[in-house]
């Protein structure tokens, strides 16, 4: 198959592999440690990734979703098939969803190469629809350390998001074969076909309809977090007392003066600055867009972000985290720190110092030029006086005989 034929076929068919947004990769920003998580956890890492953010070939990819779940900046977006595969169980008729890996001998509803392949956002989305039973029976014999660490991190983040009471009420961890036995429900033929139809329509139809619209936006959209945001919004509308969910947000301090550096470095567009009346401004964060990567923290040169802090929120919509009085540079109009004594920014301060040095140097050069001109004039006057002195002197008298 020729190159152009292959490209045309890939464009016509749905991608069965994730996609990487290289501009959002952790390694393209100045950090002390390089991230190789996606390449290390991938079963075909050397055959797919030439570098962590550069793909050699997607042909060996099995679309397991491990690289999507492990990526700290969420620069790896899942394929539409993976989104449908992971979220379709939310529309099933059963009250409980059994999730397990391929090594499990239990008849599970969702079977993945590893339970950690489902990112914590997908697990939270399913848990807010149905009760979950995670079949962790084979995990005790598994020797895949990266997958085990990923599963621990996802479960820890899931507890932080849902809270311990809601986590225990909605999710069961089955470490032994006799824990949470699978109860098969006998369905008639009519109920079986209705069940399959409802699963495809209710589980993913709405989300997949929204994804093409989201992809037209400027920033990259995370499908699982968007689906979780929609579910949290539904629950907040349907319940009188909304739940509180733990979300990590950048902790802005009073040192922030609105320079906008964090806004430029946030590749997901989760941070924005809004101007208010009276010269005030505020920092607004959209939690469902935030990947909790910490790039905003590392990019702040003024140490105005004190890391990522866990905050209880009732929704994943925009939230104001800081309000401050905005001060502008008297020269260029850019934001400046409130403790600035001269009222100018650092760039203008350098320009003013440079201009002063140039003016002082020009003044010294002008003074030296005037001094040299005065010296030349004095030397010319002295030379003229010396020439005129012999002509004005009287002649010597001749002695008499």
RACORPE-V727023 format. One record per helix or strand of 2 or more residues. SS is the DSSP state (H for helix, E for strand). FROM is the first residue (numbers start at 1). TO is the last residue. If there is no record, write none. Layout:
[[SS FROM TO] [SS FROM TO]]
//
This chain:
[[H 3 12] [E 19 20] [H 22 24] [H 26 28] [H 37 41] [H 45 48] [E 49 51] [E 54 55] [H 66 70] [E 76 77] [H 80 91] [E 96 101] [E 110 112] [H 115 117] [H 120 127] [E 131 135] [H 137 141] [H 145 162] [H 164 170] [E 171 174] [H 189 214] [H 223 238] [E 245 252] [H 261 265] [E 271 275] [H 277 279] [E 280 286] [H 295 299] [E 305 313] [E 318 325] [H 346 392]]
//
